[in-house]
Amino acid sequence: MKPETKAIHRGRSQAAEVAPLTTPIYESTTFVFDSAADVEAHAEGRSARYLYSRYENPTVEAVEGVVAELEGAESARLFASGMAATVTTLAGLLKAGDEVVCCAAIYGGTLRLLTDLLSKFGVRVRLVDLEAFGRPADVLRDETRLLWFESPINPTLRCLDIEAIGAACRARGVTSVIDNTFASPINQAPLARGVDLAMHSATKYLNGHSDVTGGAVAGGTDLMSAVGATRRLMGTILDPRAAYALGRGLKTLAVRIGRHNANALAVAQFLESDRRVRRVYYPGLASHPDHAIAVRQMRGFGGIVCLDLEGGLSRAAAFFDRLQLFVRAASLGGVESLCSLPVLTSHHGLSAEALQRAGVSAGMARLSVGLEAPEDLVADLDRALG
């Protein structure tokens, strides 16, 4: 062979005896078959061999197995972002004429996806106020095919009764999907409480290091097969290198969540005792309106704390600008503490009515409490409050 041919073909590994401790990054876009018969067997579903990384990839599948185990699910799929996970799931399970019921108090990106994009394809979206979800059977209709909700909710940390929602949906044959991002599988197990699918922005706690954008959905085999088939068509699968980093982050998830829980509680207790703060939202506080629900269905209360300040956006912005340790940035769930203003980030562009239905005020600041020493975090907040 000539040098240019050797450079291409001699580097392919054939070492079947290699047994790495960590899952390798299979960055190959395509995979080799020995014969036409092998390809035919794959096409007919009689072979577990890989064909093309837009369909499945060994690195991605290994991490999907971890997510499924953590959520107590039969199957899981990874996506290029949390929004990719959301839109692929909805596209895979809905058709024109179907109705989606969604809590009006929800992440702004999900709200806009439902109302601005899905409606273009004939899917009917009905937003229901938070209070109505206290009677979940009453929010369902004959035409309802899917119910989407968060618990805890971004950014108010309001909690919905997961078991009651799951039971109501199963009784009516409605698919229930929860965004479990804020809780993580460590703090909350929604599938064990009767919900069909759990979605995550894996960018957040699952990865935990602010260096991967990804999404995940976990649930039963039948529903996940439909979601997986749609992912093949839409090309929303997570990249293998990002999957590797996500898998590495998952190994420390339980340890990290324990520290997030403890630090956030310390921060919430400090803020609640401070007269400069109008209101604090944290499910671990007895003052939280859904504290009893959170105690019943959560093993820990998470790393997100929301505070509301008198004076609206100008007061919140002054607090925001004075922070020194809390980094001024969107997103959440990393080892470092972040602060964002919901009306400028997660809920930017929503109408006054939509903000009111979501329970979001201009004076809110959302804290993603990281893994630093809690004393340092409290000192920074005390200084920023002025």
TAVENGI-V961165 format. One line per field, one symbol per residue. ss: DSSP state (2 for helix, 1 for strand, 0 for the rest). phi: phi as a letter, one per 40 degrees, with the letter a starting at -180 (. if undefined). burial: b if it has 16 or more other ideal C-beta (glycine too) atoms within 10 Angstrom, else e. A space follows every 10 residues. Layout:
# TAVENGI-V961165
ss = ???
phi = ???
burial = ???
This chain:
# TAVENGI-V961165
ss = 0022222220 0000000000 0000000001 0000022222 2220000000 0100000222 2222222222 2000111110 0222222222 2220000011 1110000222 2222222222 2001111102 2222222220 0001111111 0000000000 0222222222 2200111110 0002222000 2220001111 1000000000 0000111110 2222222222 2222001002 2222222222 0022222222 2222222222 2200000011 1000000000 2222222000 0001111100 0222222222 2200001100 0000000111 0222000000 0222222200 0001111100 0002222222 222220
phi = .cdccdccbc cccbccccbc cbcccccccb bcbcaccccc ccccgbbccc bacccaadcc cccdcccccc cgbcaabbbc accccccccc ccbbbdgcbb bbcccadccc dcdcccbccc bgccbbcbcd ccccbccccc bcccbabbab acccbcgcbb cccccdcccc cbgbcbbbcc dccgcccabc ccbhccbbbb ccdccdcgbf bbbaaabbic dccccccccc cdccgccccd cccccccccc cbdccccdcd dccccccccc ccccccbcab bacccccccb dcccccbbca bgbbbbbbbc hgcccccccd cccbccccac gagccccbbb bdcbbcbcgc cdccccccgb bcccbbbccc bccccccccc cccccg
burial = eeeeeeeeee eeeeeeeeee eebebbeeee bebeeeeeee ebeeeeeeeb eebeebbbbb bbbbebbbeb bebebbbbbb bbbbbbbbbb bbbbeeebbb bbbbbbbbbb bbbbeeebee eebbbbbbeb eebeebeebb eeebbbbbbb bbbbbbbbbb bbbbbbbbbe eeebbbbbbb bbbbbbbbbb bebbbbbbbb bbbbbbbbeb ebbbbbbbbe eebbeebbeb beebebbbbb ebbbbbbbbb eebeebbebb bbbbbbbbbb bbeeeebebb bbbbbeebeb bebbeebbeb bbbbbbbbbe eebebbbebb eebebbeeee ebbbeebbbb bbbeebbeeb eeebbebbbb bbbbbbbbbb bbebeebbeb beebbe
